[in-house]
Each structure stands twice: as C-alpha cells, then as structure tokens.
Amino acid sequence: MSRVGEKPIPVPSGVEVGISNDRVSISGPKGELQQVLPQGVAIREEDGVLTLQRRHNDRKTRALHGLMRTLVANMVHGVSEGFAKALVIHGTGYRAAVSGSTLNITIGFSHPVAMEIPEDLEVETPSPTRIIVRGADKQRVGQLAADIRSIRPPEPYHGFGIRYDGERVRMKEGKSAASAG
C-alpha cells in the first residue's frame, strides 16, 4: 500500500486545477504545468484538495500511485511558489554572467562557455561566483542546474569547479614527496 499516494494535496488560493480524462493541468502565478496520468491512477478535486486513487491494485499501479501524487504535488508547489537551485563556482578567475537569454561562464577553458537559457526558466547571477536557477517545473530546474554543473564538476584535489550550494566535495590528499633513500 502506498502511504505517499494516500496523502491529500492542498491547493492554495490562486492556483487553478483542470482535470480532463487522464490529463491534469495546473496553472498559477508562476506558470502552467501539465501531466498525463497512467491508466491505473485517477485524480479528484474536492473542496480545494486533490486526491489520487488507484483503479487497480496490481504491482505496477501501486508503484505509480505514490510517484504520480508526488509529481502532482510538485506541480502545485511549482506554479504557486516555484523551485530554485543554487550553484557556486570555486576557482581563481572563474565567473559567470547572464546577458539576455545566455549564461556566459568563464571556467578555465581557452574560451568562455555560453549556454542558452530556456524560456520557461530564469537564471540570475547575484555575484560572479553564484548562479541561481528558478522555475515552476522542478525537473527542468534540476536538469538545467545539472547541465551547468557538468561543464566543470568540482575536482577532488583543490575543489575547483561548479558545485551545488551546500554540496560537500570529498578532497583527496594528493601526491606526497618520495623519500630519498
């Protein structure tokens, strides 16, 4: 039995929910998101609360029940408050700047790296060594942050590179001088 799938999802004021057949669309101040539900999962809205039920009790439907509830809850949270992921750049001369719809990162390569920012996401650089990705869709925010981090992940000897805010990098000791003998 899915314990996550049974939890109700409260819908805050200002968020509208549309349910048609197997598709749920949620719109709010931060945007609009849609999700297609699998055949075995049904959704209902009553008194500003969303609930998901299983139509069947087979193994696959039980597995999808909690997942769909979490995805719909993330959609409600995303269109009302949004999601944000912060990245920090470590290294001498490493920096980032946003110009228009492009994120320019100077990270120790022979050329600066330019990334296009998708229209549904927002990227800001409050300081040259800090990048914040914001948006309504949690998966898209996380994917863009992962793509930015993959340009130069933190290396284990000095810690230079791009890391998530709060990420702890395990540092290696490095080579020690060989003893003369």
N, C-alpha and C positions, 0 to 999 in steps of 0.2 A: 504494500500500500504506500502510495506516495504521500509523504507528510507535507512536502513543499507544495504539491499540486492542490491540496485541500485548502490552503490559506487564501482568504479573500483579498482582493486588490482594491483598496480605496481609491476612488477617482477624485482628485482635487478640483476645486472650482476653477473654471476657465479651460478645462480640458473636455473635449467632446469625443465620444466614442461612437463609431459606426460599425455595425455588425451586419454582414450580408453573406449568407451561405457559409463558406469556410474561410472567409477573409474578415479580418478585424483591422480597422483603420482608426488611429488615434491622432487627434490634432490639438495643439495647444499654442501658447505664446512662443515657443522655441521652434516650432515646425510641425510637420505631419509625417507619421510613420505608418507603414502597413505591414501586416504579417499574414501569411496563409497558414491556417491550422491544418494539421493532418486529419484524416477521416475519423479517427477514433476519439478525437477531443472536441468537445463542444464548449462554447462560451455563452454566458448570460450576464446581462446587466440588470440589476435591481437596486433602486434607491441609492445610486451613486457608488455601487460596489460591483466589481466584476468577479465572477466565479467561473472556474473551469471544471468540467466534469468529463469523466471517461464514458464513452458509449459502449466500449467492450472492456473486458478485464484480461485480455491477453498480455503477454510479456512485453511486446513492442509498445502497446498503448500505455501500459503502466510506466514504461521508461520515458515516453514522450510527454506524459502528463505534467510532471514537475518542470521539465525543460520549457514547455510552452507557457506555463504560468510565470516562470522567471523571465522569459522573453517579453511577455506582455507587460509585466511589472516594470521592466527596464524601459519599455516604450512609454509608459505613463510617466515615469520619473524623467525620462529624457525630454519629452515635449513640455513638461512643466518646469523643471529646474535645469536640465541639461547635464552633460558629463564633461569632465576636464581631466587631462593627463599632462603632468609637468615633466619636462626633461631638463637636465643640467649638463652643460658642456664643461669638461675639465681639460686643461692643456694650455700651454703658453701660445698666445696668438690665435686660439680657436674662438670663433664667434659666429653669431647668426643674426640675420636681419630680415625683416619682411618688407618687400616692396611690391605693392599692388597685390596680385594673386600669386606671387612667387616667394618662396622661402629660400634665401641665399645663405649657404653655410660655408665658412672657411674653416677647414678642419685638418690642415696639414698636407693636403694633396697639392699637386702642381697647379690646380685650377679650383676655383670655388664650385661648389655643388649647388645647383638650382633645382628646387622641387616645386611643381605646380600644386597649389592648394585647391582641393575640391571645393565646389561652390557651397555645398551644404555644411562645410566645416569652417572654423575660424582659427587662425593661428596668430599668436602675438608673441613678441619678444620684449618683456618688460626690462630686461637688461641684456647685454650682448651674449651672456653665457646661460641664459634661461629661455626655454621655449615652452609655451603653453598651448595645447591643442584643445579646442572646445567644440561641442556639437550635441545634437539631440540623440544620435544613434551611437550607443555605447560601443558596438562592434567597429564602426567606422573610425571613431576616435582612437580606439586602441590600435587598430591596424595602421593608421597614419603615424601614430607615435612609434610603433614598432618599425615602420619603414624608415623613419627619421633616425632611430637608434641604430639601425642596421648599416647606415652609412659608415660609421666608425664606432663599433661597440667598445666598451672600456677594455683596455688591455691589462693583464694581471700584474705587470711589473711596476708601472708608475701610476696606473689608473687613468691615463689619458683616454679621452673619447667621450661619447654621448651616453648618458645613463638616465634612468628614470629617477625622479626626485625621491629620495629615501632608499634607493637601491644600494645594497651593500656589495661591494666588489671584493672578492677574496684575493688578497695580494700574495704574490709569490716572493720568495726571498731573493732570487737571482743567483748568479754565479758567485762563488767565493774564490778568492785568490788561491792558486795551487801552492802548497807549501814546498819550499825548496828543500830538497833532501838528497 
